[in-house]
Each structure stands twice: as C-alpha cells, then as structure tokens.
Amino acid sequence: MGFPWSIVAACIPYLISFIALILLFEQISYLKKKRFLPGPPLVLPFIGNAICLVTNPTQFWDLQSSYAKSTPLGISANYIIGRYIVYIYSTDLSHKVFANVRDDAFHLVGHPFGKKLFGEHNLIYMSGQEHKDWRRRIAPNFTLKALQIYTDIQQRIIIKHLESWCEKSQNKSIPLRILCRDMNLETSQTVFVGPYLAQEARKRFNVDYNLFNVGLMKLPFDLPGFAFRNARFAVQRLAETLAGCAEESERKMKSGEGPTCLIDFWMQENVREASESSFEYSCKEIGGHLFDFLFASQDASTSSLLWAVTYLDSHPQVLNRVREEVANYWVPEKGGLIMGENLREMEYTEAVAREVVRIRAPATLVPHIAGVDFPLTENYTIPKGTIVFPSVFDSSFQGFSEPERFDPDRFLSDRQEDQIYKKNYLVFGAGAHQCVGQRYAINHLKLFIALFATLIDARRDRTDGCDEISYVPTIVPKDECRVFLSRRCTVFPEMKCQLEST
C-alpha cells in the first residue's frame, strides 16, 4: 500500500486557506487596535517589523518618532513579534503612563521581553506598598556619606583606566565604547559589592554580562543556541553571584563592621530593621535587585561618558570652562582625590553632565505593558497587552530653548531650565519608578568629565556620520567614539602608586 499522496494533495488547498485566514485575522487585529494612529498600514505575519528593529534600530525608532510627530496626539503604532506596540512622542502622555504604573493600569517592564530575562519577581515590576517599602530600604544606599565612599572608589578606577587608555592610544586613535564599558563594569562591581567579588569571579561576571548585553539586542527566541536564551541563563548566574556577595556582606554587617560599598549600606539597614521588627529578606532576592542596579547603571553610564567626550571635543569653550572650574578645587600634581564637598560645588561641571544626558538620553525609551484597556486620550484607548514606549529622548527636545543646541548654561541658576521645563526632563523617569540612583549617576558622569578634562588631551578621529546614533542597546556614537588621547599632566604615575597602595 503506497503513501496516500492523493489525500495530502486534497488537503493542501485547505491548509493554504487556513494559513491565509490566520494571516488575515492577524492583519485585521492589528488594524483594529491601530485605528487612526499613524504607522505601517500592513505588517509581516507574526514578526511584524522586528527585522528592521534588530538590523537598524536607529532607523526604526526615528520612523516611529516621525509617525508620532505627524499627528496632534503625538503617538504612533507598530507590530513586533506578535505584539502590538504604541510609541509616545508627547511629553504629557508619557507622564500619564509614568503616573499610572500600578496593577490595574501600566506595568514597567524595562525591556519588551524583560520578564523572560529578569524573572517575574523583580524590583522593576513591583508596584504599590511593596515597591514603596523597597525604595525606602534602598534610600540609605545614596546618602551623602555613602556617595562620598563611592566617589573615592569611582575616582581611583577612572584614573587607572584613563592612564591605560593613553598607553593604548600612543599617537593612534582608539574606540572608547568597550573601554568605557569595561571601566564602568569595574566601577559598578567595586561600588556595589566591593571586596565580596574575587578576581576570578569578576572575570566570569564580565563574560556573563557580555552574554546578557548581546541577548538584549537579539530576537527573543528562547531556544538552545540562541543569544536570548544565553542572556537569560547569564542573568540567573549573575544574580546568584550577587546573592553570594549579599550573604557575605550580611555576615560582616552583623559583626558590627562599617560599610565600605553599596551592598554594605543596604545590608546594614536590613539587619537593623530585621532586629527591630518582623521584616524578613532574602539574599537571593537582593541579588536579583542588585543586578537591576547594575543593569540600570552600566550601559546608561557608558553611553553618557561617550557622549560627554564627543561634546567636549566639539565644544572647546565648554571644555575650557570645565578645566577652569576643576582647577579651583583640585590640582592633580598635589596628589589626592577630589573631595565630595568640592565635587558638589562644581556647578558648571554638573551643568555639563546634565546637558549631556538631556541631549543624548542614554535609555531613550521606557517600555511598559498595558495591564488593562487604558484610555490614553479622549479618542484613543490603548488595548490590554500593548507594549507602550514613552520616549524620554523626544521629551528632551520639547520645551527647552534651542533644544538641538548643546548648552550647559541652561542648567545654571540664572536660567534654571531644569525647573522651568522640568516635565520635559525625563531622563531619570517620573512617578513611582523614578530612578532612585540618579544622584549617583550624575556624580559618576560629573567625576568622569572633571577627571577626563583635567588629565587628558583628546581629539576625535572624525569621519562622516561618526556622531550619528547607534543602539547597543543604549545609544552611543556610531564610530564608538574613536579618539586620539595623550596625557595633559604627569599625575598618573603618582596616582598609580596611590591606587596600588589602597
């Protein structure tokens, strides 16, 4: 008895019709949700416009922004991997999303497929009283005392890396992106978990973090051999490593020793509260939250440092003013580090830092998922399950005077544009999930600008399009900030000795 090819042949037209029906239903569903919003009129089955998003994210998001700007509502629509998305250009509507992060409205996700990566029980996804309690317990991590300890650590690591960058340059241009990333990873590891991460563990940590970073920019196929799955497993290993650091810190804080890094301040507060109430905590859970901190600070900070170098090079008058201000408080030839109180007095350098993150917001979008059908405007309700992308990048170019111009003076006390246009300055978010570590982030960028301007002479190796935006996943210069570097003073050998003795 032969194979029933006649039956197969008879079924083929029905199978084709069934597939066509599914595809038609998908298009109708997309158009029904989209309604009158600007966006592509038709999308590819299932994957939608994911290929463009992965291969050229800059072009994809620029197009979404253009769609949104073409309508008075300031929103646009698209479709990615079976998910309907809404892009928000309007600052007012972005605030509406940020102000309604709760179980019966919007859920912050950090990444379109973040729950698969970070796990369900994560600080990013908390809301209500539980979220408020966690933020209260995290607050001691960012007091003036804690920030001073971090400032010393940050400076020593930045100075060490600046010296190595000069040695690598040696009359040739070098790309700074990976170098900045490595410097920031060492800074984050040392500030967050200090002595609890051994050298061998740091090497494994760096490998896993790179796997995570690569997976962020790939299609979310959770299958063996795919980058997304490698990233998910890497996150689990990273969180486990950080949980072990939390356990070691807990033992140290219970013994009465003083804090020397962020996890010490955190565990000190947890130990105190647990001794005075029924509060319970898990080092495994804290390890996951520590990874959130690392993720939030690492790539965003790398982006800001690269743009700071870019704008200091293209605005020599800004560079000179930074150098003059730093010289009033710190002379590297005399040794020592910049004191915390002196750093706080550097108003112009802080204005430069704030302008860098305004004009090039490192995390351009803050993805949320609609937990319910939500009336965003009088005429448009966002369907449940929609991934919503408020654009903090677009908000930075609304309201401010000459927003396309790099102008740190806008943040000085005589203009106070940060207050006048406060609603447009969404770099650190808004509402209940506003970045709890923003003071730390600004301090880090401010320190880097002060040290880089004072210790280094830099010149961009400019090529056509070198300053165009590239997503990796935060935004960086397209050429990865290629520069010629040389020493501006002879302080490095002395600092190196100081670094090795600490």
N, C-alpha and C positions, 0 to 999 in steps of 0.2 A: 504494500500500500504506500503510495507516494505522498509527499508533503502536499497539504491542501492549498496549493497556490491560488486556486480559484476563490477560496473563501477569503484569503488575505487580500486579493485584488478587489473583491467586492466590498471589503471593509475600508479600504484606503479612502474613498470619497467621504465616508462618514467621519474618519479620523481627521481629514483635512478640514471638513466643515466644523468639527468640534474645536480644533485649534483656532480656526478663524473666528469662531464665536467667542472664545476666551479673549482673543486679542481685541475684538470689537468691544467686548464688555470692559476691558481694561481702559481703552481709549475713552469710552463713554463715562466711566467712573472718574477719570482724570478731568475731563471737560466739565463734568457736573460739579466737581469740587472747585475747579478753577473759576468757573462762571465768567465774569467780565474782567478778571485780572489779566494784565499783560504777562506773556510768557509764551513758550513754544506751543503752536497750535496742535501739533502731534508729537508723540514721543515713541521711542523704540519700545517694543514689548519687554516688560519686566525690568531691564537695566535702565530704561529711560535715557537720561543724559549723563549717566555715570562715567562713560568712557571719556567724555570731554572734561568732566570734573577731575578725573585721575590724571589724564595726559596733559591738560593745560588748565589747572585750577584758576590761574590769574584771569585768563580769558573768560572762563565760566562765570566767575563771580562778578567780573566787570560787566558782563552781559546782563546778569540778574539785576545789578545796580541800575544799569541803563533802562531796563524794563520798568523797574520800580519808579525811577525818576520821570518816566513818561506819563505818569498818571498822578492826579492830585492826591490820591490816597497814599502814595509812597510805598506800595507793596507790589510784589510780583510772585509768580508761581512757576514750579517746575516739578520734575518727577525723577526719582533716583532709586534704583534697586527696589522697586515695588513700593516706594514710599513717596507720598505727595509732600512737597515742601513749599513753604512760603518764606520769601525774603522780605525783610523790613528795612526800608531806607529811612522812613520817617522817625525822627527822634522821639516825638510824642508817643507814637505807637510802640517803640522799643521800651519806653518807660512803662507803658501799660502792661507789657509782657513781664518785665522785671518786677513790677509791683504785685503781680498775681501768680507768684510761684507758690503753689500750695496743691494739696491733693486733688481739689476739685477745679483746677484751672491748668496752669502750665507746670511742667516738671523740667528743671535744669538737667541736661544730660552731658554737657561738656564736649561730646563727640556724637555725631549722628548715630553711631552704634556703640556708644560708650558703655552701656550696661553689660554688654558681652565682654568688653575689655576690662572694666574696673570692678565688676561684680555688682550685685544688687544693693548690698548694704554699704553705702559709701557716703561720705560727707557731702559730695556733690548732689546726691539725690535726696538728702534729708530735707524736711520742712517742719513747720510748727514748733512746738515746745522742745522737742528732741534736738532740733537744729540750733535753737537759741541756747540750749544748755551746753552744747558742744562748743559753740562760738565763745561763750562765757569762759569756758575752761581753757580755751586756746589763747585768750587775751593776754595772760602773763608771759606768753612767748615773745611779745612785741612791746614790752615796756622799755623805757629809756635805758634801764640797767641792762636788759637783755640785748638791746640794739647796740650798746657800747661794746659788749663782748663780741657780738657778731662783726662789728666794724673792724675790730683788731684782726680777727680771723680773715675777713674779706681782703683787707689791705695786704696782708702778708702773701696771700695766694695770688692776688692780682699782680703785685710787684714781681713775684717769682716768675710768673708767666710772661709779663712784659719783657723781662730780661731774655727769656728763651726765644720770644718772638724776634727780638732784634738779632739774636745769634742766627736764627733761621733765615732772616732776610738777607743780610750781607750783600747789599747792592743789587738784589733781585726782588721782584715783587712776590708776595705770598698771599694766598687767600686766607682770610681770618675766620671764616664761619666755623670750621671744625676746631680751630684753635680756641675760639671763644667758647664753643660748646664744651670742650674738654676743661677749660678753666672754670666755667660755671658749674660743671658737674662736680669738680673737686671742691669748689666753694660750697655748693649745696650739701654735699656729703659731710664736709667738715663742720659747717654751721649747724646742720640738722642733727647729726648723730656723732660728731666729734670723734672721740677715741674708741668708739664701740665698733667701728668698721675697719678691720685689719686690712693690710695692704693687698693680700691675696683676694679677700672678699671684695675690695674695691675694683679689682680687675674683672672679676666675674660680674659685678654690678654694672660696670661700663658696657660689657658685652650685651647683657640683658637689656640695658636701657637703649642701646642702639637697635636691637631687635624690635623693641616696643616702638621706637620712633619710625622705623621703616614700615611697620604694620599700620601705623596711623594713616598713611598716605595710600594704602592699597585697598582694593575691593574687599568687602567684608565676607570673604569666603572662609568659613570656619572648618577647613578640611586639612588633613595631613599634607605638609609640604607647602602650604600657603602662608604668606607673610602675616596675615591677620591672625592665624592660629598661633604662629610663633610668638607674636606680640602678646597674645592673651596668656600664654604659658609664662612668658617672661615677666609679665606683671605679677603673676602669682609668686614667682621666685623672688622678685624684688620686694614684695610686701612681706614675705616670710623672713627675708634678711633683715628688713627694718623692724619687724616684730621682735627678732632676737636682740637688736640694739635697744629696744624699749625695755626688754626684760633686764638687761644689764644695767641700764640707767635706773630702773626701779630699785634694784638692789643697792646701788650707790646712794640714791636719794633717801632710802630708808635708813642707811647708816649715818645720815646727817651731814654728808659732804655737800659742798656748794655746787651750783650748776655751772657748767662750762660750755654748754651747747643748747640748742633749742629743745631737744628731747628731755634734757635735764630739767629745764624750766617747766615743761609740760608734766613730767612725771612727779616733780616736786609738788605741783598743785594737785595732781590726782591723789598722791599719797596723803596730803593734808586733808583733802575733802573726804577721802575714804575713812580716815581716822575720826572724823567729826560727824559723819552721817552714814546712811545706808548705801551711799554711792558705790557702785561696782564698775569696774572697767576691765577690758581685755587687751593684753599687749598685742594680740593678733589683730584686733580691730584698729588699735592705734597704729600698727604697722601699715595697714591699708590707708589710713588718713595721712600718714607721713608721706606715702607715695603720692597722694593727691597734692601735697605741698610741693614735692619735688617736681611733679609734672607742671604745676602752675608756675613755678619759678624758673625752671630750667630753660625751656625753649623760648618763653616770652622774654627772659632776660638776655639770652643770646641775640635775639632779634634786635632788641633795643640798643645793645652795645655796638652792633654792626652799623645801625643807622646813626648812632652818635658819631662814630668815626667818619661816616660818609658826610654828615652835615658839618662837622668841624672842618673837614677838608675843603668843602665848597663855600664855607663862610669864615674866612680867616679873621675877620673882625670879631666874630664870636669867640673863636679860639684865643685870640689875644686877651679879650676881656676875662675869660676863664683863667688864663695864666696869671693875669694881674691880681685877680681876687684870691686865688690859691696862695700866691706869694705873700699875701698879707698875713696868712695863718700858718704856713708850712714851708720850711726851707729844707729840701731833701739832703743837702750837703751836711746839715747838722745832725742827721740821723733821726731816729724816732718815727712815730706814725702820726697821722692826722688825728687829733683828739675829737671825740664825739661832739663836744660843745662847739669846737671850731667848725666842724662839718655843718652843724646846724646853722651857723652864721653865714655860710656861703650862699647867699640869696640868689646871686646871678647864676651860679653853677646849678643850683636846684631848678631855676627857671629854664635853663638849657635842657636839663633832664626831663622836665615836664613837657616841654615843647617837642622833644624827640618822640615821646610816647603819644603825644597828641597827633602829630602829623604822620606818624607811622605806628599806629596802634598794633602791637605785635600779634595779639589774638583778635583778628578783625571781626569775627562773628562769635556769638554766644548761643549755641543751639539749645532749644527747648522742645519738648513734645507736648502737644495739647492733650490733656487728660480728659477733656470734655469738648463738646461743641462750644466754642467761645466767641461771643460777639465782639470782634476786634474794632469794628466801626458800625455805624448805623446801618450800613448797606451790606457789610460782609461779615459772615460768621466763619471762623476757622474750624474745619471739621475735626472731630476727635481723631487722634493718631497722627495728625500733621506734624512734621518736623519744622519748627519755626526758627528762622535765623535773623535775630536783630543784629544790624550791622553797626558796631561801635566805631568802625572805621569811617563810614559815611557820616555819622553824627559829628565826628571831629571836624568836618568841613562845612558844618552848618552853624550859623550864628556868629562865629568868631570873625573879627575884622581881617580881611585879606587872608582867608583860611589856607590858601595854597602856598602862602609865603612862610618860610621858616623864620620865626620872630620870637625869640625867648622873652623879649621885653613885655610881651602881652601878659606874662605871669608875674611881673613885678608889682609892688604895692601901689604905684601911681596909676596903673591901668586895671589891674585886678580882673582880667577877662576870665580867669578861672572861676570867679564868683559871679560875674555878670552872665556868663554863658555856662554856668555850672551844669545845667541839664544836658548840654551837648558834650560834656567831658565825661564820657562813659568808658574810658579805658579800663577802669577797675570795676566796671559794672555798676549796679544800683540795686536798691532794695535789700531784702534779707540776705542775699548771697553776694553782696558787695565784697570785694577781695579783702580778707582780714589781714593780709600781709603786705598791703600797698606801701606802708611806710618803709618796710624792709626793702621792697623792690626799688623804690625811689632812692633810698640810701645806697644801694648797690650800684645803680646806674650813676649816681652823683659821685661816688667814690671813684668809679672807673674813669669818668670824664676828668675828674681832678688829677688823678694819677697819670693817665694817658697824656693829657695836655702838658703836664709838667715834666714828665720823664722822657717823652718820645717826640721825635720829629717824624711826621708821617706824610706821605704823598700818595694819593690814589693813582693806580695804574689804570687810567681811564680808557675805556673802549666804548663804541656805540652801544647804547642800551644797558650799560653796566649798572645803572641805578634803577632800572625797571624792577618791579616787584615780582618775587618768586616765592611760592608757598612751599614750606618744608617741615612741618605744617604751618608754623608761624611765618610771617613774611620777612624776607631778607633781600638784600640787593642781588640782582640776577647773576653778577660775577662773583658772588660770595665775598664781596668787599676785598678785592685784591689791592694791596698797598706795598709801598716801599717804606721800610722802617729803619730808623737809626736812633742811637742814644742822644738825648738832649743834654744830659749831665752825667757825671761819673758816680752817681749814687749807688748803682746796682751792686758792685762788689761788697760794699758795706752792708747793704740790706740783705744780701745773700748770707753773710755771716750771721746776721741777726736772725734770719729765718731759720738757719740750721741750728741755732742755739735755743730755739723756742720749742 
